[in-house]
Amino acid sequence: MTTLSANEIVGRLKLHGLRVTPQRFAVYENLLNRIDHPTVEQLLVELNQAGPVSSQATIYNSLQALREVGLVRQVLLEEGVVRYDANVDPHHHFRCHSCGHIEDIPWEAFHEVVQSSLRPGLRPDRYEVTVMGTCDRCQPPEPQDAV
């Protein structure tokens, strides 16, 4: 999560050649202030609670513009669900298969792909690891030793 002032957000949008609209500003600000990698539907609900009022198409268009200039990235952690992340620095993800909780994992947690282990002809330019498991909130409590 990155906390930026309104002026810093406007500056980033302009620096990347984007026109600053209330909806684009609201979408980017919202993504910067969350860690849960929301879907378009989640953004729509949240943004329309506080304003400005946005349509689903406007949010999609805003996200597309932000993606094209590298301020936001799509995250595909489950089949058929597109999520968005304003953390564009290299990192991996953990997804709880019980509750759906998503958490960033530092890039350094995994070693680089060893190109020699890939079949000849494959040249990776980037990679991302998704770890599936159970988060601490969904794990049963540790058994207590009987005294």
Chimera marker file (.cmm) of the C-alpha trace (Angstrom):
<marker_set name="trace">
<marker id="1" x="0.000" y="0.000" z="0.000" r="1" g="1" b="0" radius="0.5"/>
<marker id="2" x="1.354" y="3.399" z="-0.987" r="1" g="1" b="0" radius="0.5"/>
<marker id="3" x="0.063" y="6.575" z="0.574" r="1" g="1" b="0" radius="0.5"/>
<marker id="4" x="0.388" y="9.560" z="-1.732" r="1" g="1" b="0" radius="0.5"/>
<marker id="5" x="-1.052" y="13.041" z="-1.445" r="1" g="1" b="0" radius="0.5"/>
<marker id="6" x="-3.580" y="14.235" z="-4.006" r="1" g="1" b="0" radius="0.5"/>
<marker id="7" x="-0.876" y="16.405" z="-5.599" r="1" g="1" b="0" radius="0.5"/>
<marker id="8" x="1.481" y="13.421" z="-5.874" r="1" g="1" b="0" radius="0.5"/>
<marker id="9" x="-1.225" y="11.323" z="-7.536" r="1" g="1" b="0" radius="0.5"/>
<marker id="10" x="-1.989" y="14.110" z="-10.005" r="1" g="1" b="0" radius="0.5"/>
<marker id="11" x="1.741" y="14.469" z="-10.660" r="1" g="1" b="0" radius="0.5"/>
<marker id="12" x="2.143" y="10.744" z="-11.373" r="1" g="1" b="0" radius="0.5"/>
<marker id="13" x="-0.810" y="10.725" z="-13.758" r="1" g="1" b="0" radius="0.5"/>
<marker id="14" x="0.513" y="13.753" z="-15.632" r="1" g="1" b="0" radius="0.5"/>
<marker id="15" x="4.084" y="12.412" z="-15.648" r="1" g="1" b="0" radius="0.5"/>
<marker id="16" x="2.780" y="9.319" z="-17.441" r="1" g="1" b="0" radius="0.5"/>
<marker id="17" x="0.915" y="11.442" z="-19.983" r="1" g="1" b="0" radius="0.5"/>
<marker id="18" x="-2.573" y="10.845" z="-18.633" r="1" g="1" b="0" radius="0.5"/>
<marker id="19" x="-5.300" y="13.422" z="-18.466" r="1" g="1" b="0" radius="0.5"/>
<marker id="20" x="-6.467" y="13.771" z="-14.871" r="1" g="1" b="0" radius="0.5"/>
<marker id="21" x="-10.181" y="13.044" z="-14.660" r="1" g="1" b="0" radius="0.5"/>
<marker id="22" x="-12.067" y="12.683" z="-11.366" r="1" g="1" b="0" radius="0.5"/>
<marker id="23" x="-12.800" y="9.030" z="-12.137" r="1" g="1" b="0" radius="0.5"/>
<marker id="24" x="-9.228" y="8.144" z="-13.157" r="1" g="1" b="0" radius="0.5"/>
<marker id="25" x="-7.917" y="9.912" z="-10.058" r="1" g="1" b="0" radius="0.5"/>
<marker id="26" x="-10.421" y="8.052" z="-7.841" r="1" g="1" b="0" radius="0.5"/>
<marker id="27" x="-9.584" y="4.637" z="-9.330" r="1" g="1" b="0" radius="0.5"/>
<marker id="28" x="-5.832" y="5.142" z="-8.957" r="1" g="1" b="0" radius="0.5"/>
<marker id="29" x="-6.106" y="6.603" z="-5.458" r="1" g="1" b="0" radius="0.5"/>
<marker id="30" x="-8.317" y="3.703" z="-4.400" r="1" g="1" b="0" radius="0.5"/>
<marker id="31" x="-5.845" y="1.113" z="-5.709" r="1" g="1" b="0" radius="0.5"/>
<marker id="32" x="-2.902" y="2.850" z="-4.052" r="1" g="1" b="0" radius="0.5"/>
<marker id="33" x="-4.654" y="2.690" z="-0.683" r="1" g="1" b="0" radius="0.5"/>
<marker id="34" x="-5.501" y="-1.002" z="-0.619" r="1" g="1" b="0" radius="0.5"/>
<marker id="35" x="-3.687" y="-4.304" z="-0.480" r="1" g="1" b="0" radius="0.5"/>
<marker id="36" x="-6.478" y="-6.697" z="-1.459" r="1" g="1" b="0" radius="0.5"/>
<marker id="37" x="-6.131" y="-6.627" z="-5.268" r="1" g="1" b="0" radius="0.5"/>
<marker id="38" x="-9.756" y="-5.737" z="-6.068" r="1" g="1" b="0" radius="0.5"/>
<marker id="39" x="-11.859" y="-6.691" z="-9.071" r="1" g="1" b="0" radius="0.5"/>
<marker id="40" x="-13.639" y="-4.098" z="-11.224" r="1" g="1" b="0" radius="0.5"/>
<marker id="41" x="-16.877" y="-4.958" z="-9.433" r="1" g="1" b="0" radius="0.5"/>
<marker id="42" x="-15.302" y="-4.316" z="-6.027" r="1" g="1" b="0" radius="0.5"/>
<marker id="43" x="-13.928" y="-0.978" z="-7.237" r="1" g="1" b="0" radius="0.5"/>
<marker id="44" x="-17.326" y="-0.023" z="-8.657" r="1" g="1" b="0" radius="0.5"/>
<marker id="45" x="-19.097" y="-0.668" z="-5.346" r="1" g="1" b="0" radius="0.5"/>
<marker id="46" x="-16.499" y="1.161" z="-3.285" r="1" g="1" b="0" radius="0.5"/>
<marker id="47" x="-16.119" y="4.174" z="-5.573" r="1" g="1" b="0" radius="0.5"/>
<marker id="48" x="-19.847" y="4.692" z="-5.896" r="1" g="1" b="0" radius="0.5"/>
<marker id="49" x="-20.231" y="4.764" z="-2.117" r="1" g="1" b="0" radius="0.5"/>
<marker id="50" x="-17.968" y="7.777" z="-1.734" r="1" g="1" b="0" radius="0.5"/>
<marker id="51" x="-18.211" y="9.379" z="-5.208" r="1" g="1" b="0" radius="0.5"/>
<marker id="52" x="-17.507" y="10.310" z="-7.906" r="1" g="1" b="0" radius="0.5"/>
<marker id="53" x="-20.250" y="8.219" z="-9.426" r="1" g="1" b="0" radius="0.5"/>
<marker id="54" x="-18.700" y="5.949" z="-12.022" r="1" g="1" b="0" radius="0.5"/>
<marker id="55" x="-20.032" y="3.354" z="-14.401" r="1" g="1" b="0" radius="0.5"/>
<marker id="56" x="-18.416" y="-0.031" z="-14.872" r="1" g="1" b="0" radius="0.5"/>
<marker id="57" x="-17.270" y="1.068" z="-18.336" r="1" g="1" b="0" radius="0.5"/>
<marker id="58" x="-15.597" y="4.178" z="-16.901" r="1" g="1" b="0" radius="0.5"/>
<marker id="59" x="-13.729" y="2.095" z="-14.342" r="1" g="1" b="0" radius="0.5"/>
<marker id="60" x="-12.612" y="-0.373" z="-17.036" r="1" g="1" b="0" radius="0.5"/>
<marker id="61" x="-11.432" y="2.529" z="-19.219" r="1" g="1" b="0" radius="0.5"/>
<marker id="62" x="-9.580" y="4.130" z="-16.306" r="1" g="1" b="0" radius="0.5"/>
<marker id="63" x="-7.881" y="0.848" z="-15.441" r="1" g="1" b="0" radius="0.5"/>
<marker id="64" x="-6.922" y="0.290" z="-19.080" r="1" g="1" b="0" radius="0.5"/>
<marker id="65" x="-5.327" y="3.734" z="-19.284" r="1" g="1" b="0" radius="0.5"/>
<marker id="66" x="-3.465" y="3.186" z="-16.001" r="1" g="1" b="0" radius="0.5"/>
<marker id="67" x="-2.267" y="-0.243" z="-17.204" r="1" g="1" b="0" radius="0.5"/>
<marker id="68" x="-1.062" y="1.080" z="-20.541" r="1" g="1" b="0" radius="0.5"/>
<marker id="69" x="1.284" y="3.557" z="-18.855" r="1" g="1" b="0" radius="0.5"/>
<marker id="70" x="2.484" y="1.082" z="-16.210" r="1" g="1" b="0" radius="0.5"/>
<marker id="71" x="0.835" y="2.539" z="-13.105" r="1" g="1" b="0" radius="0.5"/>
<marker id="72" x="-1.378" y="-0.511" z="-12.512" r="1" g="1" b="0" radius="0.5"/>
<marker id="73" x="-1.114" y="-4.170" z="-13.386" r="1" g="1" b="0" radius="0.5"/>
<marker id="74" x="-3.580" y="-6.995" z="-13.795" r="1" g="1" b="0" radius="0.5"/>
<marker id="75" x="-3.240" y="-9.917" z="-11.424" r="1" g="1" b="0" radius="0.5"/>
<marker id="76" x="-4.665" y="-13.307" z="-12.415" r="1" g="1" b="0" radius="0.5"/>
<marker id="77" x="-4.716" y="-15.484" z="-9.322" r="1" g="1" b="0" radius="0.5"/>
<marker id="78" x="-7.806" y="-17.550" z="-10.008" r="1" g="1" b="0" radius="0.5"/>
<marker id="79" x="-9.538" y="-18.681" z="-13.157" r="1" g="1" b="0" radius="0.5"/>
<marker id="80" x="-11.865" y="-16.115" z="-14.689" r="1" g="1" b="0" radius="0.5"/>
<marker id="81" x="-11.166" y="-13.358" z="-12.149" r="1" g="1" b="0" radius="0.5"/>
<marker id="82" x="-9.094" y="-10.300" z="-13.045" r="1" g="1" b="0" radius="0.5"/>
<marker id="83" x="-7.775" y="-8.259" z="-10.141" r="1" g="1" b="0" radius="0.5"/>
<marker id="84" x="-5.813" y="-5.017" z="-10.154" r="1" g="1" b="0" radius="0.5"/>
<marker id="85" x="-2.752" y="-3.918" z="-8.234" r="1" g="1" b="0" radius="0.5"/>
<marker id="86" x="-1.081" y="-0.514" z="-8.025" r="1" g="1" b="0" radius="0.5"/>
<marker id="87" x="2.099" y="-2.145" z="-6.723" r="1" g="1" b="0" radius="0.5"/>
<marker id="88" x="3.926" y="-2.531" z="-10.015" r="1" g="1" b="0" radius="0.5"/>
<marker id="89" x="7.248" y="-3.430" z="-8.402" r="1" g="1" b="0" radius="0.5"/>
<marker id="90" x="8.211" y="-7.089" z="-8.885" r="1" g="1" b="0" radius="0.5"/>
<marker id="91" x="6.549" y="-9.297" z="-6.279" r="1" g="1" b="0" radius="0.5"/>
<marker id="92" x="4.702" y="-12.585" z="-5.933" r="1" g="1" b="0" radius="0.5"/>
<marker id="93" x="1.332" y="-13.466" z="-4.381" r="1" g="1" b="0" radius="0.5"/>
<marker id="94" x="-0.166" y="-15.788" z="-1.793" r="1" g="1" b="0" radius="0.5"/>
<marker id="95" x="-3.852" y="-16.730" z="-2.145" r="1" g="1" b="0" radius="0.5"/>
<marker id="96" x="-5.790" y="-18.540" z="0.565" r="1" g="1" b="0" radius="0.5"/>
<marker id="97" x="-7.957" y="-21.240" z="-0.974" r="1" g="1" b="0" radius="0.5"/>
<marker id="98" x="-10.337" y="-21.095" z="2.012" r="1" g="1" b="0" radius="0.5"/>
<marker id="99" x="-11.236" y="-17.394" z="2.285" r="1" g="1" b="0" radius="0.5"/>
<marker id="100" x="-9.641" y="-15.923" z="-0.871" r="1" g="1" b="0" radius="0.5"/>
<marker id="101" x="-7.293" y="-13.626" z="1.070" r="1" g="1" b="0" radius="0.5"/>
<marker id="102" x="-4.501" y="-12.320" z="-1.177" r="1" g="1" b="0" radius="0.5"/>
<marker id="103" x="-1.186" y="-11.094" z="0.119" r="1" g="1" b="0" radius="0.5"/>
<marker id="104" x="1.981" y="-9.846" z="-1.557" r="1" g="1" b="0" radius="0.5"/>
<marker id="105" x="5.137" y="-11.909" z="-1.153" r="1" g="1" b="0" radius="0.5"/>
<marker id="106" x="8.492" y="-10.121" z="-1.501" r="1" g="1" b="0" radius="0.5"/>
<marker id="107" x="10.311" y="-10.724" z="-4.772" r="1" g="1" b="0" radius="0.5"/>
<marker id="108" x="13.350" y="-12.037" z="-2.905" r="1" g="1" b="0" radius="0.5"/>
<marker id="109" x="11.350" y="-14.956" z="-1.456" r="1" g="1" b="0" radius="0.5"/>
<marker id="110" x="12.020" y="-17.022" z="-4.589" r="1" g="1" b="0" radius="0.5"/>
<marker id="111" x="15.161" y="-17.570" z="-6.626" r="1" g="1" b="0" radius="0.5"/>
<marker id="112" x="15.268" y="-16.556" z="-10.261" r="1" g="1" b="0" radius="0.5"/>
<marker id="113" x="14.179" y="-18.979" z="-12.938" r="1" g="1" b="0" radius="0.5"/>
<marker id="114" x="17.251" y="-20.924" z="-14.000" r="1" g="1" b="0" radius="0.5"/>
<marker id="115" x="17.163" y="-20.674" z="-17.775" r="1" g="1" b="0" radius="0.5"/>
<marker id="116" x="19.245" y="-23.821" z="-18.191" r="1" g="1" b="0" radius="0.5"/>
<marker id="117" x="16.433" y="-25.795" z="-16.514" r="1" g="1" b="0" radius="0.5"/>
<marker id="118" x="13.984" y="-24.770" z="-19.234" r="1" g="1" b="0" radius="0.5"/>
<marker id="119" x="13.831" y="-26.590" z="-22.523" r="1" g="1" b="0" radius="0.5"/>
<marker id="120" x="15.895" y="-25.008" z="-25.310" r="1" g="1" b="0" radius="0.5"/>
<marker id="121" x="14.089" y="-22.216" z="-27.127" r="1" g="1" b="0" radius="0.5"/>
<marker id="122" x="12.256" y="-20.818" z="-24.101" r="1" g="1" b="0" radius="0.5"/>
<marker id="123" x="13.434" y="-17.376" z="-23.000" r="1" g="1" b="0" radius="0.5"/>
<marker id="124" x="11.537" y="-15.976" z="-20.025" r="1" g="1" b="0" radius="0.5"/>
<marker id="125" x="11.367" y="-12.201" z="-19.777" r="1" g="1" b="0" radius="0.5"/>
<marker id="126" x="9.515" y="-12.131" z="-16.472" r="1" g="1" b="0" radius="0.5"/>
<marker id="127" x="7.858" y="-14.475" z="-14.037" r="1" g="1" b="0" radius="0.5"/>
<marker id="128" x="5.554" y="-14.366" z="-11.049" r="1" g="1" b="0" radius="0.5"/>
<marker id="129" x="4.865" y="-17.071" z="-8.492" r="1" g="1" b="0" radius="0.5"/>
<marker id="130" x="1.426" y="-17.631" z="-6.978" r="1" g="1" b="0" radius="0.5"/>
<marker id="131" x="1.496" y="-19.607" z="-3.758" r="1" g="1" b="0" radius="0.5"/>
<marker id="132" x="-1.795" y="-21.278" z="-2.856" r="1" g="1" b="0" radius="0.5"/>
<marker id="133" x="-2.500" y="-22.384" z="0.682" r="1" g="1" b="0" radius="0.5"/>
<marker id="134" x="-4.302" y="-21.519" z="3.884" r="1" g="1" b="0" radius="0.5"/>
<marker id="135" x="-3.821" y="-18.170" z="5.610" r="1" g="1" b="0" radius="0.5"/>
<marker id="136" x="-3.344" y="-17.865" z="9.364" r="1" g="1" b="0" radius="0.5"/>
<marker id="137" x="-6.966" y="-16.761" z="9.812" r="1" g="1" b="0" radius="0.5"/>
<marker id="138" x="-8.277" y="-19.998" z="8.278" r="1" g="1" b="0" radius="0.5"/>
<marker id="139" x="-5.889" y="-22.455" z="9.924" r="1" g="1" b="0" radius="0.5"/>
<marker id="140" x="-7.192" y="-24.389" z="12.891" r="1" g="1" b="0" radius="0.5"/>
<marker id="141" x="-5.669" y="-23.317" z="16.200" r="1" g="1" b="0" radius="0.5"/>
<marker id="142" x="-2.551" y="-25.156" z="17.317" r="1" g="1" b="0" radius="0.5"/>
<marker id="143" x="-3.414" y="-27.894" z="19.813" r="1" g="1" b="0" radius="0.5"/>
<marker id="144" x="-2.560" y="-26.999" z="23.375" r="1" g="1" b="0" radius="0.5"/>
<marker id="145" x="-0.473" y="-29.491" z="25.313" r="1" g="1" b="0" radius="0.5"/>
<marker id="146" x="-2.484" y="-31.106" z="28.096" r="1" g="1" b="0" radius="0.5"/>
<marker id="147" x="-1.022" y="-30.541" z="31.506" r="1" g="1" b="0" radius="0.5"/>
<link id1="1" id2="2" r="1" g="1" b="0" radius="0.2"/>
<link id1="2" id2="3" r="1" g="1" b="0" radius="0.2"/>
<link id1="3" id2="4" r="1" g="1" b="0" radius="0.2"/>
<link id1="4" id2="5" r="1" g="1" b="0" radius="0.2"/>
<link id1="5" id2="6" r="1" g="1" b="0" radius="0.2"/>
<link id1="6" id2="7" r="1" g="1" b="0" radius="0.2"/>
<link id1="7" id2="8" r="1" g="1" b="0" radius="0.2"/>
<link id1="8" id2="9" r="1" g="1" b="0" radius="0.2"/>
<link id1="9" id2="10" r="1" g="1" b="0" radius="0.2"/>
<link id1="10" id2="11" r="1" g="1" b="0" radius="0.2"/>
<link id1="11" id2="12" r="1" g="1" b="0" radius="0.2"/>
<link id1="12" id2="13" r="1" g="1" b="0" radius="0.2"/>
<link id1="13" id2="14" r="1" g="1" b="0" radius="0.2"/>
<link id1="14" id2="15" r="1" g="1" b="0" radius="0.2"/>
<link id1="15" id2="16" r="1" g="1" b="0" radius="0.2"/>
<link id1="16" id2="17" r="1" g="1" b="0" radius="0.2"/>
<link id1="17" id2="18" r="1" g="1" b="0" radius="0.2"/>
<link id1="18" id2="19" r="1" g="1" b="0" radius="0.2"/>
<link id1="19" id2="20" r="1" g="1" b="0" radius="0.2"/>
<link id1="20" id2="21" r="1" g="1" b="0" radius="0.2"/>
<link id1="21" id2="22" r="1" g="1" b="0" radius="0.2"/>
<link id1="22" id2="23" r="1" g="1" b="0" radius="0.2"/>
<link id1="23" id2="24" r="1" g="1" b="0" radius="0.2"/>
<link id1="24" id2="25" r="1" g="1" b="0" radius="0.2"/>
<link id1="25" id2="26" r="1" g="1" b="0" radius="0.2"/>
<link id1="26" id2="27" r="1" g="1" b="0" radius="0.2"/>
<link id1="27" id2="28" r="1" g="1" b="0" radius="0.2"/>
<link id1="28" id2="29" r="1" g="1" b="0" radius="0.2"/>
<link id1="29" id2="30" r="1" g="1" b="0" radius="0.2"/>
<link id1="30" id2="31" r="1" g="1" b="0" radius="0.2"/>
<link id1="31" id2="32" r="1" g="1" b="0" radius="0.2"/>
<link id1="32" id2="33" r="1" g="1" b="0" radius="0.2"/>
<link id1="33" id2="34" r="1" g="1" b="0" radius="0.2"/>
<link id1="34" id2="35" r="1" g="1" b="0" radius="0.2"/>
<link id1="35" id2="36" r="1" g="1" b="0" radius="0.2"/>
<link id1="36" id2="37" r="1" g="1" b="0" radius="0.2"/>
<link id1="37" id2="38" r="1" g="1" b="0" radius="0.2"/>
<link id1="38" id2="39" r="1" g="1" b="0" radius="0.2"/>
<link id1="39" id2="40" r="1" g="1" b="0" radius="0.2"/>
<link id1="40" id2="41" r="1" g="1" b="0" radius="0.2"/>
<link id1="41" id2="42" r="1" g="1" b="0" radius="0.2"/>
<link id1="42" id2="43" r="1" g="1" b="0" radius="0.2"/>
<link id1="43" id2="44" r="1" g="1" b="0" radius="0.2"/>
<link id1="44" id2="45" r="1" g="1" b="0" radius="0.2"/>
<link id1="45" id2="46" r="1" g="1" b="0" radius="0.2"/>
<link id1="46" id2="47" r="1" g="1" b="0" radius="0.2"/>
<link id1="47" id2="48" r="1" g="1" b="0" radius="0.2"/>
<link id1="48" id2="49" r="1" g="1" b="0" radius="0.2"/>
<link id1="49" id2="50" r="1" g="1" b="0" radius="0.2"/>
<link id1="50" id2="51" r="1" g="1" b="0" radius="0.2"/>
<link id1="51" id2="52" r="1" g="1" b="0" radius="0.2"/>
<link id1="52" id2="53" r="1" g="1" b="0" radius="0.2"/>
<link id1="53" id2="54" r="1" g="1" b="0" radius="0.2"/>
<link id1="54" id2="55" r="1" g="1" b="0" radius="0.2"/>
<link id1="55" id2="56" r="1" g="1" b="0" radius="0.2"/>
<link id1="56" id2="57" r="1" g="1" b="0" radius="0.2"/>
<link id1="57" id2="58" r="1" g="1" b="0" radius="0.2"/>
<link id1="58" id2="59" r="1" g="1" b="0" radius="0.2"/>
<link id1="59" id2="60" r="1" g="1" b="0" radius="0.2"/>
<link id1="60" id2="61" r="1" g="1" b="0" radius="0.2"/>
<link id1="61" id2="62" r="1" g="1" b="0" radius="0.2"/>
<link id1="62" id2="63" r="1" g="1" b="0" radius="0.2"/>
<link id1="63" id2="64" r="1" g="1" b="0" radius="0.2"/>
<link id1="64" id2="65" r="1" g="1" b="0" radius="0.2"/>
<link id1="65" id2="66" r="1" g="1" b="0" radius="0.2"/>
<link id1="66" id2="67" r="1" g="1" b="0" radius="0.2"/>
<link id1="67" id2="68" r="1" g="1" b="0" radius="0.2"/>
<link id1="68" id2="69" r="1" g="1" b="0" radius="0.2"/>
<link id1="69" id2="70" r="1" g="1" b="0" radius="0.2"/>
<link id1="70" id2="71" r="1" g="1" b="0" radius="0.2"/>
<link id1="71" id2="72" r="1" g="1" b="0" radius="0.2"/>
<link id1="72" id2="73" r="1" g="1" b="0" radius="0.2"/>
<link id1="73" id2="74" r="1" g="1" b="0" radius="0.2"/>
<link id1="74" id2="75" r="1" g="1" b="0" radius="0.2"/>
<link id1="75" id2="76" r="1" g="1" b="0" radius="0.2"/>
<link id1="76" id2="77" r="1" g="1" b="0" radius="0.2"/>
<link id1="77" id2="78" r="1" g="1" b="0" radius="0.2"/>
<link id1="78" id2="79" r="1" g="1" b="0" radius="0.2"/>
<link id1="79" id2="80" r="1" g="1" b="0" radius="0.2"/>
<link id1="80" id2="81" r="1" g="1" b="0" radius="0.2"/>
<link id1="81" id2="82" r="1" g="1" b="0" radius="0.2"/>
<link id1="82" id2="83" r="1" g="1" b="0" radius="0.2"/>
<link id1="83" id2="84" r="1" g="1" b="0" radius="0.2"/>
<link id1="84" id2="85" r="1" g="1" b="0" radius="0.2"/>
<link id1="85" id2="86" r="1" g="1" b="0" radius="0.2"/>
<link id1="86" id2="87" r="1" g="1" b="0" radius="0.2"/>
<link id1="87" id2="88" r="1" g="1" b="0" radius="0.2"/>
<link id1="88" id2="89" r="1" g="1" b="0" radius="0.2"/>
<link id1="89" id2="90" r="1" g="1" b="0" radius="0.2"/>
<link id1="90" id2="91" r="1" g="1" b="0" radius="0.2"/>
<link id1="91" id2="92" r="1" g="1" b="0" radius="0.2"/>
<link id1="92" id2="93" r="1" g="1" b="0" radius="0.2"/>
<link id1="93" id2="94" r="1" g="1" b="0" radius="0.2"/>
<link id1="94" id2="95" r="1" g="1" b="0" radius="0.2"/>
<link id1="95" id2="96" r="1" g="1" b="0" radius="0.2"/>
<link id1="96" id2="97" r="1" g="1" b="0" radius="0.2"/>
<link id1="97" id2="98" r="1" g="1" b="0" radius="0.2"/>
<link id1="98" id2="99" r="1" g="1" b="0" radius="0.2"/>
<link id1="99" id2="100" r="1" g="1" b="0" radius="0.2"/>
<link id1="100" id2="101" r="1" g="1" b="0" radius="0.2"/>
<link id1="101" id2="102" r="1" g="1" b="0" radius="0.2"/>
<link id1="102" id2="103" r="1" g="1" b="0" radius="0.2"/>
<link id1="103" id2="104" r="1" g="1" b="0" radius="0.2"/>
<link id1="104" id2="105" r="1" g="1" b="0" radius="0.2"/>
<link id1="105" id2="106" r="1" g="1" b="0" radius="0.2"/>
<link id1="106" id2="107" r="1" g="1" b="0" radius="0.2"/>
<link id1="107" id2="108" r="1" g="1" b="0" radius="0.2"/>
<link id1="108" id2="109" r="1" g="1" b="0" radius="0.2"/>
<link id1="109" id2="110" r="1" g="1" b="0" radius="0.2"/>
<link id1="110" id2="111" r="1" g="1" b="0" radius="0.2"/>
<link id1="111" id2="112" r="1" g="1" b="0" radius="0.2"/>
<link id1="112" id2="113" r="1" g="1" b="0" radius="0.2"/>
<link id1="113" id2="114" r="1" g="1" b="0" radius="0.2"/>
<link id1="114" id2="115" r="1" g="1" b="0" radius="0.2"/>
<link id1="115" id2="116" r="1" g="1" b="0" radius="0.2"/>
<link id1="116" id2="117" r="1" g="1" b="0" radius="0.2"/>
<link id1="117" id2="118" r="1" g="1" b="0" radius="0.2"/>
<link id1="118" id2="119" r="1" g="1" b="0" radius="0.2"/>
<link id1="119" id2="120" r="1" g="1" b="0" radius="0.2"/>
<link id1="120" id2="121" r="1" g="1" b="0" radius="0.2"/>
<link id1="121" id2="122" r="1" g="1" b="0" radius="0.2"/>
<link id1="122" id2="123" r="1" g="1" b="0" radius="0.2"/>
<link id1="123" id2="124" r="1" g="1" b="0" radius="0.2"/>
<link id1="124" id2="125" r="1" g="1" b="0" radius="0.2"/>
<link id1="125" id2="126" r="1" g="1" b="0" radius="0.2"/>
<link id1="126" id2="127" r="1" g="1" b="0" radius="0.2"/>
<link id1="127" id2="128" r="1" g="1" b="0" radius="0.2"/>
<link id1="128" id2="129" r="1" g="1" b="0" radius="0.2"/>
<link id1="129" id2="130" r="1" g="1" b="0" radius="0.2"/>
<link id1="130" id2="131" r="1" g="1" b="0" radius="0.2"/>
<link id1="131" id2="132" r="1" g="1" b="0" radius="0.2"/>
<link id1="132" id2="133" r="1" g="1" b="0" radius="0.2"/>
<link id1="133" id2="134" r="1" g="1" b="0" radius="0.2"/>
<link id1="134" id2="135" r="1" g="1" b="0" radius="0.2"/>
<link id1="135" id2="136" r="1" g="1" b="0" radius="0.2"/>
<link id1="136" id2="137" r="1" g="1" b="0" radius="0.2"/>
<link id1="137" id2="138" r="1" g="1" b="0" radius="0.2"/>
<link id1="138" id2="139" r="1" g="1" b="0" radius="0.2"/>
<link id1="139" id2="140" r="1" g="1" b="0" radius="0.2"/>
<link id1="140" id2="141" r="1" g="1" b="0" radius="0.2"/>
<link id1="141" id2="142" r="1" g="1" b="0" radius="0.2"/>
<link id1="142" id2="143" r="1" g="1" b="0" radius="0.2"/>
<link id1="143" id2="144" r="1" g="1" b="0" radius="0.2"/>
<link id1="144" id2="145" r="1" g="1" b="0" radius="0.2"/>
<link id1="145" id2="146" r="1" g="1" b="0" radius="0.2"/>
<link id1="146" id2="147" r="1" g="1" b="0" radius="0.2"/>
</marker_set>
